Amino acid sequence: MTTRKAALATLAVIAMVAAAYWFLVPREKEVLTLTAKVARAERILAVNGRIRPRLQVDIRSSVGGELIALPFDVGDRVENGQVIARIDDAPELAAVAEAEASVRTQEATLAQARRDLRRFEALGQFATKRDVEARRLAVVEGERELNRRRAGVTQVSEQRERRVLRAPFAGVILERLVDPGQTVGLESIIYRLANLSSPEVTAEIDEIYAAEIRPGMEARVNMPSQSEQLKAVVAHVEPRVDPATGARDVRLELIDEAVNAPSGLTVTVNLLIETRSRAISVPRSAIIQSGSGATVRLVDQDGAVTERRIQFVDWPAEEVIVTSGLKAGERILVDPDSAAPGEKVTATE
């Protein structure tokens, strides 16, 4: 029994010594590192954009009056040239009827003048030359007056046609801003019509970064609830900077993609600013920036932490391209605050 107690006491002492060694003897700190590699690198600018129709127009009337027909509503599709609204044309309708009656009266007058001319010409030597010429002049003047009155019919008919609004292209009604029976003026927007078959993407980009964007640059667009990225290309960069926002508008065209997306939908646009076939990229979070420059912390072959100055392309992205100060194969602290220069550490990838 005494021997057993002695053995247990010995084991307890050994455990206590081991625990003391574990807690008291210094051990190297484990830190997370990444190995610098030369690989293809892309400089990406990620911004928010919005889906917008390639064609969009506000439908207004060129004359004022009461809306007597407004057959379409939001979401309805219309064809090119289809009648989409009518404004009360009672005054023009009366004017057309009056002008047409005037034409018929002149046609009768001209017919009589032509009969008189034929009759006097048939008299031959029994009709004076002056009488024949007077009848001939009456016919000429009658024809001139008939043409004038017919032109008047065309004019009032065109005025009436201006009260009929037609779709300038096939599209979808985005908004209807008035109701039937409402009186509209020249500035009243009746419909907002858009062609949604080939939408574009627009984005406002800070003038600092917009200076590097050119038409023809590639981009990728992420739409909500859609895993695959859509290919796009920069179509236009607004030359003017908006003084209120300090941004420039950039318009992108989606390439060979049938997109079914509502106008105004917010999307993420990744603009491919630059591609390098061989470069070293590191996370921005691994860089220490101060007034004296940028540095990273490395783990050398002996496990010691050192600090080195680097240069990189300062760009708003999680990964940045290092232009000097790093070599392939060197180990970088992922979190530069995890160990100070001079510390001995155990590096894990």
Buried (B, 14 or more C-beta within 10 A) or exposed (E): EEEEEEEEEEEEEEEEEEEEEEEEEEEEBEBEBBEBEBEEBBBBBEBEBBBBBBBBBEBBBEBBBEBBBBEBEEEEEBEEEEEBBBBBBEEBBEBBEEBBEBBEEBBEBBEEBBEBBEEBEEEEEEBEEEBBEEBBEBBEEBBEBBEEBBEBBEEBBEBBEEBBBBBBEBBBBBBBEBEEEEEBEEEBBBBBBBBBBEBBBBBBBBEEBBEBBEEEBBBBBBBEEEEEEBBBBBBEBBEEBEEEEEBBBBBBBBEEEEBEBEBEBEBBBBBBBBEBEEBBBBBBEBBBEEEEEBBBBBBEEEBBBEBBEBEBBEBEBEBBBBEEBBEEEBBBBBEBEBBEEEBBBEBEE
